[in-house]
Amino acid sequence: MEKTKLNRRVFAQVAGAGAATIALAKSQAAEQEKSKPVWSAGAAETVADIPAEGTFLIGPMQKSDGQNDPLFIRALVLTDGETKLAIVSNDMLGFDFEYNDRLVDAIAEKTGIPKQQILINCSHNHNSPLTIPWSEQWEKAKDKPWHQTLPTQFAEVVAEADSRLQPVTVRYRREPTQISVNRRMPVAHGMTMAPNPDGDQMLWVDAIHLKTIAGDKSVGVLYSYAAHPVIVHSASRKISADYPGFASERIRQAMNGGKAPPEGETGGIPMFIQGCGGDINGAPLASGIGAARGAGRDLGYAVVRALRKEPQPLEGRLRFAYREIDLPLQDPPSVEKCKKLVADRPHHGPYRELLAIAEAGKPRFLKMPLQAFALGDDLCILGMAHEPFAAYQLQGQEKSPFEHTLILGYTNGCENYLATAEAYRMGDRGGYEASPFGAAMMYKHRLACKPEVEAQMLVAMNEVLHEAHRA
């Protein structure tokens, strides 16, 4: 076979074709880089207008006698030029759906951001006002002055964040840490609330850092951990944000170099968002302000470590997906058993309500909103209502189509626990979170969920995550 003779003309043709291919590839890469949307973000914060004294706290189950540290409402608004998302964090216990809707409506009316693109996550802090529909303490009329002012505060802080939009880079990292313990310990009679080192846990903190493109200044840090803020709890009657508040304090100091930001600037705003900590306690439980400060310091340091390493850039479009499903609640005891409960304790409101439910004989359901915010192609934040067990976060992220998935509880409403099928099948032995006469009797619905909600939830979570991935 005759070999091709590589003369000067052939060489020039080959070299020219290669150069053209390389040039085309570079051009295509440049065009792709140009087509990536530039994100803009703004952050803002305000202190919740809550009276320091006389506010009923769920931790000590008494009225507050002062305030140790402020409760913040913080907002991050993020846009890619087409889609705008608002994430609102706060140091509150949680809200019933009716009141959460009031907050979202106020934000949407003030800013024009569509309601399904507004995510409100509560830290579930036990040394803040009782705002969940719990026992007979929650005022149904919600007629205290701060009930009326909070929606305005929420709306104004989001509007302020929206007014501060500027081009940003966004980076993510997960950092190992632990300031918590699973609180469900199997014992002979069933399940008790005690530290269980073998129980489900999320042994990390997720951190998202936003910095200005011009000036490389910190706009804020969104960070997520999963654990009840109950380190202060009954050890103090003072209002406190518990470990998330102290962690944010530590992060703020690190982002601003230990100095106050220049006049007219906010500096980097730290925002804690709560994961699926329904069966996890911050540790050590009920140990007071000093212990909460120490745990917050450790969590804050973990976030700072994440920021100082090499976080992964987040790029692409912003997307969202939203849906609501109904979770079936268990049937109440028989009418005869409910009548006996009422006869034994005639002034017990929840028992009277349970009797009315039994006499009505109708199936009951728990509303569950699921909200997914995709920050580019590689990361998604999935917010769910109520108090989900850690198992939902662990299983949800394992099946997620995103490389990184943050799964939150206490988002857009909190009216019940969401335990696992195994826990619900234990019946009266299922412990505080899952048994029919545990927390279910304290929450407004007076009924625990059915075991099949676990499978239903995992399907819904997977579908919403995939919907956000495809959007």
N, C-alpha and C positions, 0 to 999 in steps of 0.2 A: 504494500500500500504506500502510495507516494505521500511524503510528509509535506505539509503546507510550509512554504518558504516564508519566514518572518522577515519580510523586507520592511523598509521604513514606512511605506504607505500602509501596509497591513498593521504594523505596530501602532501607527497613529490612529487607525480606525478602532482598534481594540481599546487603546488607552482612552480615546474620546468617548467610547460607549461606556466604559467603566466610570469615567468622571461624570458623565451625564446621569448615570444611575445613582451615584453618590450625591450629586447635587439635588436630584429629585427627592431622594430620601430625606436629605436635610431640609428641603423646602416643605415637604409634607410634615415633618416633625415640628418645624417652626409654625406651620399653620395650625397643627393640633394644639401647640402650646398657646397660640393666640386665641384659639376657640374656647379654652378653658375659662369659665367665668371667674371673675375676680369677686371675692366675697367682701362685703362690708359688714361691720359689726359695731354695736354700741352697747355699753353697760351702764347701769345706774343702780342706786340703792337708797333706801330710806329706812328710818327706824319706825317700827309699828307703834301706832298711837294707842298703847295699852296702859291703863292705870297701874302704877307700881304696887299699890296696896289695895286689898279687897277684891282681887281677881281670883276666881276659883281655879285651882291648879289640879290636874288629874294625878300628878305624882304623889304629893302628900294628901290629896283629897281634902284640902282645906283652902281657905283664902290666903292669898299672898300677903306677906308682911314687909315687902320691899322688893327692890330689883338689884341683882348683882351685876348683870350685863345686859345690853340691849338685845331685842329681838328685831332682826332685819327682814325687810322685803327687798329682794334683789332681782334685777331683770337683765336678760341678754336678748338683744334683737339682732338677727343675722339674716342677710339677704344676699342673693347672687344676681340681683338685678331683675329677676322674674318672680321668685318665690321668697316670701318673707316669713320667718319663724320667730316666735317669741317664747323664751323659756323663763319662767318666773319661779324662783326659789324663795323659801321663807322658813323662819324658825318656829313655825306654828305646829300644832298637833295634827291638824287635818281638818277637813270640812265635810259637812254632808253635801249631797248633790245640789240641793236647792240653793245653799249659800255659795257653793263653788260656781254655780251658774251665774249668780249675781256678780261675782268677781270677773268671770270671763266676759259677761255682757258689758260691764263697765269698761274693761280694757278694749274690747272690740269697738265700742262706741267712741271712745276717746282717740284711738289710733287708726281705725280702719282695717286692722289686721283681722282676717277671717277667724272665726271662733275655733275651727278645727286646726288652726295653725298657732294656737295659744296653749301652752302646756304649763300647768301649775303643779309644782311638786312641793310637798310639805316634808320637813325633816322628821315629823312625828315626835317632836320634843315634848317630854312629859312635864317640864316646868314652864309651860306656856298655858294660856287660857284653854279651858275646855271648850272646844269648837266642833268636836265630832258628836253625832247623835248617841250619847252614852248615858245609860241609866235614866234617872229622872232629873239629873242636874242641868242638862242642856236646855236653855230657855227656848221653847219652840217659837216664841214671838221674835226672838233675837232683837230685843228692844233696848239693849244697853247702848250708850253713845258710840262706843268703838265698833259695835256691829254696823252702824251707819257710816262710819268714816273709813273703815278698811277698804271697801270697794273703790272709793276715790283714791286712796293711797296706792292701791295696786295699779289702777289705771294711770296715775300720774307718773309712777316710777317706770312703767313700760314706755310711756310717751317720752319721758326724758331719755331713756336708752335709745329710742328710735331717733331722737333729734341729734344724737351724737354719732351717727353712722360714719365710719371711715374705712377705707380699704385695709384689710388685715390678712395675715397669714394665720393658719390654724394648724396646730400640731397635737398629736395624741400619744400618750404612753400609759401603760399599766405597770404599777409598781407594787411588789410584795409588801404586805404589812398586816398586822393584826392587833386590834384593840377591843376584841369582842369574843363572845363564846355562844355556841348554840345552847338554848335554854330548855330543851326537852329531853329529860332523862327517863328511859324506861325503868320501871320498878315493878315489883310483884303485883301491885294492884292496878297497874296501867301505865300512865304517863304523868310525871310530876315536873314542876318547873324548878330545875336545878342545872348547873353547868354540865354540859355533855361534850367532852373533848372530841368524841367520835361523831358528833352530829354534823349536818350540812353547814358549811361556812363558805364565805367568799373571802379568801385570804389575800386581798389586794385592794388597791384604790385605783380607780380610773381617773386620769387627768387630761383635760383638753385646754390648751393654752392658746389664747388669741393675742396677737401683737400687731401693732400698726406697721404697714409697709413703709410708710414715711416716718422715720425716726425710731423704728424698732422699739416702741414703747408698749408696755403691757396694757391691754384693754381689760382682760380678766382671765380667770381660771374657773372652768366648770369641772368640779370633781365629785366623784360618786363612791360611796361606801355603803355597806348594808349592815345596819345594827340599830336597834332601838336606842335613842338618846335617853337612857335611864340611869346614868351614872350619878347625877344629882338626885333625881326622883324624890323619895320621901325623906331624904337626909336634910332637906332645906325647904323652907316656905318662900324662898326668894325666887323671883322670876330670873331665869337663866336660859341661854341657848344650848346649854350642855356641851358635849364634846364638839359638835359641828361649829359652834360659835368660837370656841378657843382655837380650833384648827384653822378657821378662816382668818383669825387674828394673826396666827403664826405665818400663814401663807402671804398675807398682805405685807407683813414686815419684810419677808424675803423678796417679794416682787418689787418693792419700792426701796430696796437697799437699806432697810431699817430706818428710813427717813419719811417724813410727811411729803406727799406729792406737792409740786409747785402750786401756787395759788391759781385757782380756776381749773385745775385738773383733778380728776378723781383718782388717778393712779390705777393700778390693776385691781379689779373687784373680784374677790373670791366668792364663788357660788357653790354651796353644797347641795347635791341632789341625792335623795335617799333611795337605796336599792330595795331588794326584796328581803327585808329584815324581820318578817313577821314572827319567826322563831329564833331570832338572834338578839341578844342583849349586848349593849356596850358594857365593858367591864372595867372596874368592879362595880356591880350593881349597888345602887343607893348608897354610895360612899361619899357624896358631897361635892362641893365646888372644887376643892383642891384636886381631887381625883379626876374630875372631868377636865380640868385644865391640863393635867398630865397626859391624859389620853388624847386630848385635842392637839397637844404639842407633838406627840408621836405621829398622829395622823398627818398633821401639817408638814412635819419633816419628810414624811414619805412622799407627799405631793411635791415638795420642793426638790427632792431627789429626782423625781420623774422629770421635772422641768429642766433640770441641769444635765440630764443625759441627752440622748439623741432621739427625741420624739419623732414619730412618723408624720409627715405632712398629710393633710387631708385636702383633697381637691375633687372637683367635679361639680355637678349640680346639686342644689338643695331640693329634697323631695319630702313628701309626707303622705301618710296613709292613716285613715281613721275608721273605726267601726265600733258599734255597740252590740253586745250580745247579752242574753238573759241567762243567768245561772240558776238552776233549780234549787230551791231551798227544801230542807227536810220537812216531812209532815210533823205537825205538833203531836204531843201525847194525846191520848183519847180524851173526850170531853169529861168522862168520869174522873180521870186522873187530874185533869186541869182544875175541876171543881174542888177536888180534895186539896190541891195546892193552895187555892184561893181560900178555902175554909181554914186551913192551917195558918195562913198569913193574909188576912182579909185586906190589909192596907198596902199590900205589895203590888205596885202598879204593873210591873212586867208580867206577873202571874195573871192578873186580870186581862191584860192584853193577849196573853197566850190562850186563855180560855176563849176569848172572842175569835181568835184565829181558828181554834179547833171547832167552834160552833159554826163558823162560816163554811168550813169544809172545802175550800178552794185551793188549788195549787198556788204556791207563791214563788216569786223569782227575785233575784238580785241583779240589778243593772251592773254591767261591767263594760266601761269604755276602754278601748285600747288605742293608743296614739303613737305612731312611729314617725320620727324625724330622721331622715337620712342626710348626714353631713358628708356629701360627696359619695364616692363609690365604695369606700372601705369601712365606713362606720355608721352605725344607726343607734339612736336612742329610742327605746320602746318604753312608754309610760303606761302603767296599769293602775287602776283604782284599788282601794282597800288595803289589807295587810297580807300580802302574799308570802308564803313560806319561801325559804332560800331555794328549794328544789325547782321552783319555776324559773328562777334566774339561771340556775345551772343548766337545766334542760333546754331552756329557750335559747341561750347563746350557743349551745352545742349544735343545734339544728339550724341556726341562722345562716342565711346566704351571705351575710357580710363578714368580712375578716374580723371586725371588732364590733361587739354589741354590748351596749349598756342597757340593762333592764331594770326599771324602776317600779317600786310600789308607791302607794300614798300619792297618786297622781290624779288630779281632777275629781277627787271625792274619796271618802273613806267611811264605809258604813258596815263593815264586817271583816272577819278574818277569811283568808283563803288558804286553807290547809290542804294536805294531800289526801288522796283516796284512802290510803292506808290509815291515816289518822282518823278520818271520818268513820271508817268501818269499825273502829274501836268503840264507838258509841260513848257511853258514859265513862269509859276508861280512857278516852282520847285526850284528856288533859284540858287545861284552861282554854287553849285556842280552838279546839276541835269538838269538844263534847257539847251536847245539846244544852247543858246547864252551866256552861262556862261563860266565856265572853259573848257567846251568841245571845244569852239572856240579857246582857247589858246593852248590846247594840239594839237599835230601834226595831229591827225586823224580828227579834226574839227567836230566830231560828238559825241553825247552822246550815251550811250547804250540804248537798248530797255528794256521795263519793264520786259520782261520774263527772263532777265539774273539773277534775284534774285533766282528764282526757279531752274534754271540751275546750279547756283553756289552752292546752298545748297545741291543738289544731288551730285555734283562732290566732294565737301568737305567731305561729309559723306562717299562716296566711297573710297576716298584716305585714310581717317582715318582708315576705316575698313581694307583696304589693308595692311596698316602698322601694324595694330593689329594682322592680320593673318600671316604676313611674318615670 
